């Protein structure tokens, strides 16, 4: 009876450990570097331009090349989940329209994959993965900047180190959070 109880406890710990192993401790924030000059509700269309990378490392360039498509899909998914309070009537990568179009121009400022082993073995910031993206929002018709903000995500620890992409995911979450609060 004792050995059965011990075996069940060990199995329960193993299942819990595997479930937690792939998750990490990620966080994010945004910093408004130029405040909103025109209310975001003034725009019906969000046009997301290609993300450019200030870093020329292959991982950063690869991340930048997929960033805008992923952001557009994430905002569209948010809109499907929240049909009564969508973020913009249309989210697109390119538009022939000019009026009531807010253009988002993302710039990958930094991306550090960090070390999954260090996050796993040490944690508490060792081997931290991080991502910072600056977003310039412009009124397409006027050609003027509406606001500028930087969005940051980081992953500091995980049972198996977590995945560096979780830091990038937190950047997407923070952009959507900012738009939700300000649209």
N, C-alpha and C positions, 0 to 999 in steps of 0.2 A: 504494500500500500504506500509506504514512504517513497519507494523508488518511482512509482507511478506519479505521485504528486510532484516530485522533483523533475521528472521528465516533462510533465505538462507545464511547469513553471519555466523551464528552459525553453520549451517550444514557444510559449507566449512571449518571452523576452526576445527570442529570435525574430518572430513576426513583427513585433514592435520596432526592433532595431532596423530591420529591412525597410519598414515603412518610413521611418525617420531618416534613413541613410541617404536617400536621394534628395532630401530637402535641405535647404540652407537657411541661414539667417540673413535675409536681405533687407535693405532699407533704401529709402530715396528721399529726395527733396527737390524743390525748385527755388530759383532765385530770380526775382524780377530785376533786370538790369536797366530797363527803360519802361516806365509804367504805361498802362493802357491809355492811349490818347483818344480812341474811338471805341465805343462799346461794341463788344464782339457780336451782340445781338443785331447789329447793323448789317451783318453779312449773312447771306443765305448759303454761299458756297465756300468750302474750304478746299483750296488747291494746294496740294503738297508737292513741292519741287523735289528733285533728286538731292539726296544728302551728299555733301562733300566732306572729305576727311582732311583734317589738318595733319594727321599722322600718315605716313606713307608705308607703314608696316603692313604686310599682306593681310593679317587678321583685321586690322582697322579698316583697310580699304574694302575688304569683303563685307564687313559689317555695314559700312556706309552704303554699299551698293544695294543692300536689301532693306535698309532701314525705312525708307519712305513707303515702299510697298507694304511692309509689315505694319507700319503705323496706320496707313489707310485702312487695311483690313481690320485692325483692332478697333478703330473708331466706328467703322461700319458694323462690327459685331456689337459694340456698345449700343449703337442706335437700334439694332434689331431687338436687343434686350430691353431697351427703354423707348418704345415707340411714342410714348406721350411726351417725352422730354429729350428728343434727339439733339445731337451736337451738329448743327447745320442741316439744311435741307439736303444738300449734296456734298459728298466728300469725293474728291477726284484727284487724279495725278496730273491732269491737264484739262484746261477749259478754254474755249474760245470766247467765253463771256468776260466782261470787264466790270460791270456794275454789280455791287454787293458781293464781290469776290475777295476773300481774305487769302492771301498767299502765305504759306508757311515754308520758309527756307531753312532746313536743318543743316547744322555744321557739326560733325563729330570732332569735338575738341580733344578728347582723350578716351582711350580704351586700354585697360590693363587686364589681361586674363588672370594674372596672379598665379598662385600655386595651390592647386587642390590638395596636394599632400600637406602643405603647411597649414591650410585651413582645417584639414582633418586632424592632423597630429597636434597642432598648437592652438589654433583658433584665436579668438579675441583680437583679430586684425592682422595676424600673420598670414601672408599669402593672399591678402584681400584682392578681390576682383572689383573693378570699378569702370564706370562709363559716364561721360559727361557730353551732353549735346546742347549746343546753343540753338535756339529757334528765333529767327527773325520773322515777325508777322507783318505783312505789308498790305495796304489797300491797293488792289490791282489797278483800279480806275485812276486814283489820285497819284499812285506811285510813291506814297509816303509810308513811313514806318508807323505801325499801330502800336507795337510793343516789342520788347526783346526779353527773353528769359532763358535761363540755363536750367537744364534738368539733369539730375544726378541719380545714379543708382550704384549700390555697392553690395557686395556679398562678402561677409567677414568670416563666416564659419559654417560648417555643416558636418554631419557625422561621417560622410565620405568626401568631404570637401565641398560638396555642392557643385553646381555647374556655373561657369562664368557667365553664361547667357542669362542667368537669373538677375544679374546686375543690369543688363540691357532691358530685360523685361520690366524691371522697376522703373526705368526711364519712360517706357511706354505708359505704365500705370500713372506716373506723375504728370505726364502731358495730358492724359485723359482727365485726371483729377483736376488739373488747372482749368482745362476747358469747361468741365462740368460746373465748377464753381464760378466761372466768369462768363458763361454764355447764357 
